[in-house]
Amino acid sequence: MKTIMNLRTVLVLLLSFVTTLTVFSQRREVHILSANDMHATLGLMPQLGGIADSLRALYPSLLVLSAGDNRTGNPLNDMYSPSGYPMVTLMNQIGFNASALGNHEFDMGSLPHTIDHSNFRYLCANIHAEEQTGIRTVPCQVFDVEGVKVGIIGLVQYGQLGRPDTHPDNLHGITFEEPAEVVGRYESLRNSCDVVMLLSHAGYEVDTLMANRYGWLDLIVGGHTHIQLSADEPLHNGVLLTQNTNKLQQNVTHITLTVDSGRVVEKHAEYIDVKSFQSKNAIVDVMVRHFSNNPDYQRVLTKATTPLENKREIGSLFCDALMSETDTDFAIANYNGVRLSRMPAGDITVGNVLELDPFGNTAAIINMKGSQILEFLQKYSRMETYRFPHLGGFMAELTLDKENSTVIKNIKLTTMDGKCLNLKKTYRVVTNSYVAAFCREALGITDMETVNRYTADMLIHFLTQRESVDYQGVNRITFK
């Protein structure tokens, strides 16, 4: 009898051991839907909700993530009270699980209210915010996806001035560290998680650097640089990188991670076109129509007789408006301070202006020698064409590198009639408060005055004084 009992015990233990082996060797999948740089594109949120609903019907434990810059670019969201409320309300309805901080999350000083209204956490490992700022983030978060532990580390962009690219007035009481220097502190997540990933708003170049440095990562969901990657993107040191263009204009990403015995054995990214997606989330659709019902933004200011085809034409219009409203010699606007890349012929409305200039910047007038203007353009652009500012009242001839046409080798400044700019003469230059802050921090220029007017209001007034505008072909920057 005792022998039979011992045999039964052995059989039970063997069966338990086999069952345990089966559980531990069972392959499981983690499904993630990721977006980045949505910039308050309210009109496409119903389709994004439809994509989330469709994937959730197949994968109930779907994680929905944003790599930051959820706001800024749509007055219906940015000028709402409180600023950013429509977008975060739609993200709540869609069921986002987490978001990185983008540099534009700090715009308008609305981040504490945004965090308070969010049903999800904001992840950022390279921020240090004093308690009085009201900015409550966590460096990382671990999700349990049907028994699979997914550790997610958040990162925000770190610019050349040691902070994200936003107005410094929005960052009092906050300091930042370089993303790539922070990630190594969280390698211990590898011991407790089956999946470890970054939710990064650091940009593709930094994401690539981090992938090559930290091979223990499985995935980096990226943003900030608006690069459209594809399913053919090769692994970087074994790490899968994903990113999409901004404003949901092309895709969001469905990521499938296959986990076996506590490690990721397969990785796949599928890119889903948002605009052409047929299904919409009905509740999100109703909410978008509600938030879009603001007749003030439909007020017509003037007409464009021809389309403004690119940012340079729109930037020229913007600079001319600032000069006209302040009676200054020149105007300078940062390249990405102009958020519209095209304006069709026809009515120009208040909404168009607020979409073009959504930051709530005021104007500033700086007394600058010609040599200081040149130094500013060199430092701010980092001698790269895609960062070169918009100009008013003067022109720039850029000599480009023969091997790389995005690299500027020399800048020649001229007046509008083609004469070389006098580098010793002092000029009155109007710009926005963001550029003025750069001049103060990076160049030590303090001879400036604040104009207590929003740059968007100045553009609105400029346009209302004109029956029409025509900026087709206007470009103050030439290439050699």
SVG drawing of the C-alpha trace seen along z (x, -y; Angstrom):
<svg xmlns="http://www.w3.org/2000/svg" viewBox="-22 -101 53 103">
<polyline fill="none" stroke="black" stroke-width="0.4" points="0.0,0.0 2.8,-2.4 4.5,-1.6 1.3,-2.5 1.0,-5.8 4.6,-6.7 4.0,-5.8 0.9,-8.1 2.9,-10.9 5.6,-10.6 3.1,-10.6 1.4,-13.7 4.7,-15.5 5.7,-14.5 2.4,-15.7 2.8,-19.0 6.3,-19.3 5.2,-18.6 2.3,-21.1 4.7,-23.7 7.0,-23.2 4.1,-23.5 3.1,-26.8 6.6,-28.2 7.2,-27.2 3.9,-28.5 4.3,-31.2 2.4,-34.3 1.8,-37.5 1.8,-41.1 0.0,-43.5 0.6,-47.2 -1.0,-50.0 1.2,-53.1 0.9,-56.6 3.3,-59.6 3.2,-63.3 -0.6,-63.4 -0.6,-67.2 -4.3,-67.4 -5.5,-66.1 -9.0,-65.8 -10.5,-65.0 -8.7,-61.7 -9.3,-60.5 -12.5,-58.7 -10.6,-56.5 -7.8,-56.0 -10.6,-54.9 -11.9,-52.5 -8.4,-51.0 -8.1,-50.5 -11.6,-48.9 -10.8,-46.5 -7.6,-45.4 -9.1,-45.1 -11.8,-42.8 -9.0,-40.4 -6.6,-41.1 -8.5,-42.2 -5.3,-43.0 -4.1,-45.5 -1.8,-48.2 -2.4,-51.7 0.6,-54.0 1.6,-57.5 5.2,-58.6 4.3,-62.2 3.4,-65.5 -0.3,-64.8 -1.1,-68.5 -0.2,-71.7 -1.3,-72.4 -5.1,-72.7 -6.7,-75.8 -9.8,-73.8 -7.6,-71.9 -4.9,-74.4 -7.2,-77.4 -9.8,-75.4 -10.2,-76.1 -8.4,-74.3 -5.9,-74.1 -5.5,-70.5 -8.7,-69.2 -10.3,-68.0 -7.4,-65.8 -6.9,-64.2 -10.6,-63.5 -10.5,-61.7 -7.5,-59.7 -9.3,-58.7 -12.3,-57.5 -10.1,-55.5 -8.4,-53.9 -4.8,-54.9 -2.7,-53.1 0.4,-55.4 2.0,-58.4 5.6,-59.7 6.0,-63.4 6.8,-65.3 8.4,-68.7 5.0,-70.2 3.3,-68.8 4.8,-71.7 3.3,-74.3 0.9,-76.9 1.8,-75.8 -1.1,-73.4 0.7,-70.1 -0.5,-69.8 -4.1,-70.2 -3.6,-67.7 -2.1,-65.1 -5.0,-65.6 -7.6,-65.0 -5.8,-61.9 -6.9,-58.3 -3.4,-57.1 0.1,-57.9 2.8,-60.0 6.2,-58.2 9.4,-60.2 12.7,-59.0 14.8,-62.0 12.7,-64.8 13.1,-66.2 10.1,-68.4 9.8,-70.2 6.6,-69.4 5.1,-72.9 5.1,-72.5 2.2,-70.0 3.9,-67.8 3.4,-64.3 5.0,-61.7 6.7,-58.3 9.9,-57.1 8.5,-53.8 5.5,-51.5 5.0,-47.7 1.9,-46.3 0.7,-42.7 -0.6,-41.6 -2.2,-38.2 0.7,-37.1 3.4,-38.7 5.2,-41.6 5.9,-44.6 8.2,-47.3 8.0,-50.6 10.5,-53.5 9.5,-57.0 11.8,-59.7 11.4,-63.3 13.4,-65.1 16.6,-66.9 17.6,-69.9 20.9,-71.8 20.1,-74.1 19.7,-71.2 15.9,-71.1 13.0,-70.2 12.2,-72.5 9.5,-74.6 9.4,-78.1 11.6,-78.3 8.9,-80.0 7.0,-76.7 9.9,-74.9 10.4,-76.8 11.3,-74.3 12.1,-71.5 15.4,-70.0 16.2,-67.3 18.9,-64.8 20.1,-63.4 17.9,-60.4 20.7,-58.1 22.5,-58.6 19.4,-57.7 18.2,-54.4 21.0,-52.3 19.7,-52.9 16.6,-50.8 18.4,-47.6 17.2,-45.9 13.7,-45.8 15.2,-43.0 15.2,-40.8 11.5,-41.2 9.9,-41.8 9.5,-39.6 9.5,-42.7 11.4,-45.9 10.8,-48.8 11.2,-52.6 8.4,-55.0 10.6,-57.7 10.2,-61.3 13.9,-61.7 14.0,-61.4 15.1,-58.7 18.9,-59.5 18.9,-59.2 16.6,-56.1 19.2,-54.5 22.0,-55.4 20.1,-53.9 19.3,-50.7 23.0,-50.2 24.0,-51.0 21.4,-49.0 20.9,-45.7 18.8,-44.4 15.9,-46.5 13.3,-44.7 11.5,-47.7 11.6,-51.5 8.4,-53.2 9.7,-56.6 8.5,-60.1 9.6,-63.8 11.4,-63.5 8.2,-62.6 10.0,-59.9 7.8,-57.3 9.3,-53.9 8.1,-50.7 7.8,-47.0 11.1,-46.7 13.0,-48.7 15.9,-46.4 16.5,-45.6 19.1,-47.8 21.3,-45.7 18.3,-43.3 16.0,-46.2 12.8,-47.0 12.3,-50.7 9.0,-52.2 7.9,-55.8 5.3,-57.5 4.9,-60.9 3.0,-63.6 -0.6,-64.5 -1.8,-60.9 -1.3,-61.8 -0.1,-58.3 0.1,-55.5 -0.1,-54.2 1.7,-51.0 0.4,-47.6 3.3,-45.8 3.3,-42.1 5.8,-40.7 6.0,-36.9 7.3,-35.9 8.6,-32.5 10.2,-31.5 10.5,-35.1 12.0,-36.6 10.9,-38.1 11.6,-35.7 9.8,-37.4 9.0,-41.1 6.8,-42.5 5.5,-45.9 2.5,-46.5 1.7,-50.0 -2.0,-50.9 -3.2,-53.9 -5.4,-56.1 -7.1,-58.2 -8.3,-55.3 -9.5,-53.2 -13.2,-52.7 -14.4,-52.1 -14.9,-54.9 -15.5,-54.9 -19.0,-56.4 -18.6,-58.0 -15.3,-59.6 -16.9,-60.9 -19.7,-62.6 -17.2,-64.1 -15.0,-65.5 -18.1,-67.2 -18.9,-68.7 -15.3,-70.1 -15.2,-71.3 -18.3,-73.5 -16.6,-76.9 -17.9,-79.6 -15.2,-82.1 -12.5,-80.2 -14.5,-80.3 -14.3,-84.2 -12.7,-85.2 -9.8,-87.6 -8.8,-87.9 -8.3,-85.8 -5.2,-84.2 -5.4,-84.8 -3.0,-81.9 -2.1,-78.9 0.8,-79.1 2.6,-75.9 5.2,-75.5 6.5,-76.6 8.8,-79.2 6.0,-81.1 3.9,-80.9 6.9,-81.9 7.5,-84.9 3.9,-86.1 4.3,-85.6 7.5,-87.6 6.1,-90.4 3.1,-90.6 5.4,-90.9 7.5,-93.7 4.4,-95.6 2.9,-95.5 6.1,-96.7 7.7,-99.0 11.0,-97.1 13.9,-96.5 13.8,-92.8 11.9,-89.8 13.0,-86.2 10.8,-83.2 12.0,-79.8 11.3,-77.2 9.0,-75.0 7.3,-78.0 5.2,-77.9 3.1,-74.8 1.2,-74.8 3.0,-73.5 0.4,-74.6 -2.6,-76.9 -5.0,-76.7 -6.2,-79.7 -9.3,-81.2 -10.5,-82.3 -8.0,-82.7 -9.7,-82.3 -8.9,-82.9 -8.6,-79.1 -6.0,-79.0 -3.9,-81.6 -4.2,-79.8 -3.2,-76.5 -0.2,-78.3 0.9,-79.8 -0.5,-77.8 2.1,-78.5 0.7,-81.6 4.1,-83.4 4.3,-87.1 6.5,-89.3 9.9,-90.7 12.1,-93.3 15.8,-92.8 18.6,-95.2 21.1,-93.2 24.2,-93.9 24.4,-92.3 27.2,-90.1 24.8,-88.9 22.1,-88.1 24.6,-86.0 25.8,-84.3 22.2,-83.5 21.4,-82.0 24.5,-79.8 23.8,-78.6 20.1,-78.2 20.1,-76.3 23.2,-74.2 24.1,-74.8 21.3,-72.5 18.8,-73.6 15.7,-72.1 16.2,-74.2 17.0,-77.5 14.6,-80.2 12.1,-82.2 13.2,-85.8 11.6,-89.1 13.2,-92.3 16.5,-90.6 17.7,-87.5 20.1,-84.6 22.2,-82.8 23.2,-79.4 26.2,-77.5 25.5,-73.8 27.9,-70.9 28.4,-69.1 28.3,-65.7 25.2,-66.4 22.8,-69.0 21.2,-69.4 24.5,-70.8 25.2,-74.5 28.8,-75.5 28.4,-79.2 25.7,-81.9 25.7,-85.2 23.2,-87.8 21.9,-90.5 19.3,-93.3 16.2,-92.9 17.9,-94.8 20.9,-92.4 23.4,-94.5 25.6,-92.7 24.2,-93.2 26.3,-95.6 27.6,-93.4 28.6,-96.4 25.2,-98.1 22.5,-97.7 19.1,-96.6 15.7,-96.3 14.6,-92.7 11.2,-91.5 10.7,-87.8 8.7,-85.7 9.4,-85.2 10.7,-81.6 13.5,-82.9 14.1,-85.8 14.8,-83.3 17.3,-81.4 19.1,-84.7 19.3,-85.4 20.4,-81.9 22.7,-81.0 24.1,-84.3 23.9,-86.4 21.9,-89.2 19.9,-91.3 19.1,-94.4 15.5,-93.6 12.0,-94.7 8.8,-92.7 5.9,-93.6 2.7,-92.8 0.9,-91.3 0.6,-87.7 2.2,-87.0 -1.0,-85.3 -3.0,-88.4 -0.5,-90.5 -1.0,-88.2 -4.8,-88.4 -4.7,-92.2 -2.2,-92.3 -4.5,-90.1 -7.7,-92.0 -6.0,-95.2 -5.7,-93.6 -8.2,-92.6 -6.0,-89.7 -2.5,-88.3 -0.3,-86.6 2.9,-84.9 3.3,-82.3 7.0,-81.9 8.1,-84.2 11.2,-82.8 14.0,-84.8 16.4,-81.9 18.4,-80.8 20.8,-77.9 24.2,-77.8"/>
</svg>
